[in-house]
């Protein structure tokens, strides 16, 4: 199976999925993240068809279920149409802008069976940690090479890779559930820690465009960007990636 956005979408559209959420996983998540605080918000990265997102609603969270494969989200919307409290978003957390996510932060972020497929896992976890509330938790669930057949070890992490993931975090604990490694990480990171890259990072943006618009009195048009980092800025946007470098500008909302 390929690892492009299209390949993942087809994987789900063809009826495939991943290992079901186990009881030990549920127990550990509940132990570290339940009950949800008042108005608690959770972010489920790589949500697939939504099983974990729905479980998080049972703990009292309002959930943003995020996947970059539209085929996964189509199934999630259809299979969990009667489940309140989940917003399904098509988003690549490594490369896309995150402005549409909760500006006030998340009390819980989960990343299940997906970290091994990231281009730069450590940098992505640090980026996600910035979205946590002060007492929030980031829970990473991943297969390990020790318990994964040789032909499938590309979906798993070894001990050195797990150490690289946890090293930048001041508050990090590791558990085991159903032979998976479960990392529970806090918001605080160690100052001055270098990020070790296990593969070349994907570009955040290749092309961008901005405009200076003035009126006959010399006033400059600015837009107010909301979200986690509000700011006044020029009308601007990034160019959508694709084979045609003349692609459309993805306007900021």
N, C-alpha and C positions, 0 to 999 in steps of 0.2 A: 504494500500500500504506500502511495506517495505521501508527501507531506505538504503539498501546496494547499492553498485555501480551497481550490476546486476539488482536489482529491478527497479532502476531509469531508466536504459537503456531500460528495457522491457516496462516501462511506456510510453516512447516516441515511441518505435518501434511499440507498439500497437495502435498508433494514438492519444494518449492522450497528453495534454499539460497543460497550466495554463492560468489564466485570461489574456486577451489581454491588451496591453499597452494602457492606457486611455489618453484622451486629456489633463486632468489636470496634469497627470504625465509628459507628453511631455512638457507642458508649464513650469512646474517647472524646469525640466532638462535644457531646453533651457535658462531659466532665469538665471541659475547659471553656465551654461557651454557653452554657445554659444555667439558669434561665436567661433569656435575652433581657437587656436593660430596657427600661421604658423607652418606647420609640426606637428600639434597636434596629439597625440596618446591617445587612450582610451582603457581601459581594462574592458570588460563586464564579470563579474564572474557569473557563473550559467546561462549562456546565453540561455540554452534550445534550442529551434528551431530557435533562432536568431533574433526575432522581434526587441528587443531593440538594438542589435548590428547594425542592418541595419539602424535604426533611427539615431544612433549616426553618421553614415557616412553622413547622410543628413545634419548634423550640421558642417561637414567639417573634421571630425576625421578619421584617419586610426585606425582600431579597431582590437584588439585581442579578439575574442569571445571564452570564456573558459567554459567548462563543464566537469565533470568527468564521464558523461554518454555518451558512444559512440553512443547509439541509438539516443540521442538528436542531436549530431553533424552530424550524417548521414542525418537526416532530414534537418538540417540547410544548409548543403552543397548542398543538392538537391533542396530545396525550394528557395535558394538565390544564385543559381549558376551564375546568371547574375549580381550580385551586386559586384562591385569592392571595394577594400579597406578593406576587412575583412579577417583575418586569423583565421581559426577555430582550436582550440587546445584542446586535451583531457588531462585534468590536474586536480588533486585534490589539491586545494590551501591550505588545512589544513595540508597535509601530504607529498606532493611531493616536490622535488626540483623545484625552480622557475627560474632556469638558462635560460630556453628557452624564458622567457618573455623579454620585451624590457629593455636592459641594461641602457638606458639613462633615464628611468622613464616615467611615464604616467601623462598627464595633467588632465585626468579624469578616475576614476574607479567607476563602478556601480555594485551594488549588489541588484538585484530585486527579491523579494519573495523567498529568499534563506537563509537569516540569521538565521531564527528559526530552520533550519535543521543542523546548524553547531554544532560540539561537544563543541567548545569553542569560541563563537562568538567574545568576546572582544579581545582575543589574536589574532584571525584571522584578525580583523579590524586593529589592531596595526601593524600586519605583512604587510597588504596591504598598510597601510599608508606609510611605508618605501619605497614603489615603486612609490610614487607620486613625481612629480617635485615640486620645491619650492612653486609655486602658484597653485598647483594642488588641485582638490577636489575629495572627496570620497562621493558618494551619495548612501545611503541605503534606499530601499523602502520595507516596510513590513506591513502585516496586523497587526491590534491590536486586543487584546482580546475583547475590548469594542464593536467592530463591526464584530465579528466573532461568528458564532453559537457555542454552548458549545461543540458539538461533533467534531468540527474542530479547537479548540483552540490550539492544538499542532502545528499548522502552524503559530501561531501569537505570538506577544510579549505583555506583560502587561507593565504598566507604570514603575514599578521598573526595569524591564529588559531593557527598553529603556534608563532609567537613567544610568544604568551600562554601556551601550554601549557608551554613549556620555561623561561620566565623565572623561575619560583619555584625552580627546581632548580639547586643549586650544581654538580652533575655532570650535564651533558646533552650528548649528541652526536646528530647527525642524519646519516642515510644514505639511500640510494635503492635500492629493490629492485623490479624489475618495474613501474616508474613509481609505486610507492607511496613515501611518506615513512615512514621507520623512525626512531623516536625511542628512544634508549637513555638512561634516566634512573636516577640513583643515589638512594639513600635520603635523602641530606643535602639540605636546602632552605635557601634564603637567609633569614636572620632578618629579620623585619619586612616581608616582602613582602606586599603587598595582593593579594587574589585578584580578578581581573577577571572579572565575570560576563557571558557573552554572551547569556544568557536568564534569566528569573526562575527561581530555584532551586525545586525541588520540596520540599514540606514533609517533614521527617523523620518526624514523628508529629503527628497532629491531636488525638487524644484519648488519655488515659492513665488508669490507675486504680491505686490503691495502697490497702493496708489495714494497720491497726495491730491486731495480734492479741495479747492478753495472757491470762495465766492468773490463777487466784485469788491468786497470790502477787505479782502485779504484774510478772512477767517478760514481756518483749516477744519475740515470735517474729521471728527474722531468718533469711534464707536466704543461703547462700554462693554467690555468682556466680563461676564459673571463667572461663577464657579468658585473653585478653591483659591484662585489667585486673581481677584478682580483687578482690572486695569483699564485705562483709556488707551486706545491704540488706533493706528491708521487702518482703513479698510484693507484687509489682506487675507490670504488663504494659502493653502498648500496645493500642489498639483497631485492629483491622484496617480499612484504608481501604475505602470502598465507598459506594454511594449511600445506604445506611441508616446514619445516624450512631449508631444503637443497636447497631452490629455487635458481633461477638463479641470478647472479649479474647483476644489472642494471648499465651498464658502463656509466660513465660520458662522455659527448661529449665535 
